[in-house]
Amino acid sequence: MSNKLKFQKYLVLMACFLIMSVSFSIVNNITSLFLDPVTKHLGLSISSFSLIFTIGAVTTALMSPITGHLVSKVPLKLLMAIGSILAGGGFFCYALAKTIWMFYLIAIIVGIGISCLTTIPIATALTSWFEDRKGFALGIAMAGAGTGSFVWMQVVSRMLNHLTYQTTYALLGGIILIVCLPLSLLVMALPPDATIESKKKEKLSFNDIHWSTQLILFSLGLFLLGMSVSGTKMHIQPYLTSLHHPLSFNANVGSTQAIFALIGSLVGGFVFDKLGLRTSIASFVSMALIGYLCLIFGFYPSLLFIFAALFGLCLCLPSLLPSYGTSALFGKDHYSMHLGFINMIFTLGSALGPVISGFIADHLTYRLVWVIYFIITTLYLILFLLAFKKKKPQN
């Protein structure tokens, strides 16, 4: 690889980090801050406004196979530029919404935009540029989401204290456009050989590449992973409150998890590259199992901090495994199309998790929730180990 291409690939990596830290973090991780001001100003119920998150997740899931197909057909910079306009412009339009149905419609537009801008295009670009160090590259990019979440949580909370929520929505939408659109048009691209190879693969169809035993095992594992991780993340704070811990204690547990999640994002890719897929998965999932045991006995405060540290480290799995595992199973063969299908399954599991946790907690106990997720975690560990037992997928 020439020096010019080496420079370009690290420029692409920096752009991916920035895009994830701005667009992905704002759209997916700070929207909850608007719940209180929007519902009070417009007289909406919390449940109706919360449905925006589900609509966004389902839209992203359904768009994933389409985005995966478009990546192999449309120039990457054009696809991501369109995603930037839809995500940033859509987020700006939240400032103009007056009814809950307007919020729902905008959530669909933003979901389409974020699908075309972030996970699948970025993973496709990085696995093409960094064939030998894809874990490192994906880890850096996904760390952008964690870094951005930490920063934007602080910034947006202060913005909402001094500005109206409409002004805050508009400013954030403008920031997404100003940062992501130039990066998409001027920096993002696939390496020359990847662009040529993608054209050679057009004769393959979805039926030829999707339905293999390994794909089914991997997809089922990711569905359960998404369910357990999202179902746990959304209900940690309510669980701590149910144990009658003070708010300061709950905040410290949350901060511990956030710090270790950032560490996991930075270290996880390196671990995947050095230890291999099966060993890395077994190591991180073992931490998750120990973490659930700590949650089950959460009436001991020290165990909750152990959980926060272990679970935080394990959050590199949902960030890295869909893209890294797809590359390990299928290589470059219609990578984006495989990833689109796999990401759809993973996202649907993520959308289902919080609902299941809430239902069980309302009618039974949180401790049963953690026991169920302990069992589910064991199941997806087995599915992943079976999926990666062979290097080549068998149809």
Disulfide bonds with the S-S distance in Angstrom:
none
